[in-house]
């Protein structure tokens, strides 16, 4: 009985310690083996990145893309609004030669005209959008691509939004063999279910 009480207490304290909002944990930060530095711009700047341009900045403010827009997760994201020509943002990663990776990121845009967005892996264009519209309210869309490491690989984004801004957040490049770490809400439910299963087993044995 003492062991049962101790287990239930541990489960209860663990559940209280874990945040229940999945948005409180950056998806890119919870991806096992993610190679991207400052993947959600949570430093509040472009640490780890190169090529930022005029009209592009890291912010925690809402409303740049849509009425309800802000970070996809965490506290910060990148607002992208170069005018007249594309701005760029890139990062070079140390990868395993021949290793398969998943390249993923979240983009929010409302179809401003003119605007464009492209994503590249080692100069190969994976995505090309003209006046992209992820959601009229500025919600994020997830894009994922399978890529192969060559030892040193560069991810790059090109973008332009003359009348307003697009938003980029939560970028990851992770080995295909890795799985995302359970988000806080999922982990909490798992622990609770385990505790209930243990309690039911004890009652059956009584």
Secondary structure, DSSP 8 states (H G I E B T S, - for coil): -HHHHHHHHHHHHHHHHS-S-GGGS-TTTTBTT---TTTT-TTSS-TT-B---TTEEEE--S-SSSTT---SSSS-EEEE---SS-EEEEEEEE--TT-EEEEEEEEE-B--SSEEEEEEETTEEEEEEES-BS-TT--EEEEEEEEE--SEEEEEEEEEESSS-EEEEEEEEEETT--B---HHHHHHHHHHHHHHHHHHHHHH-
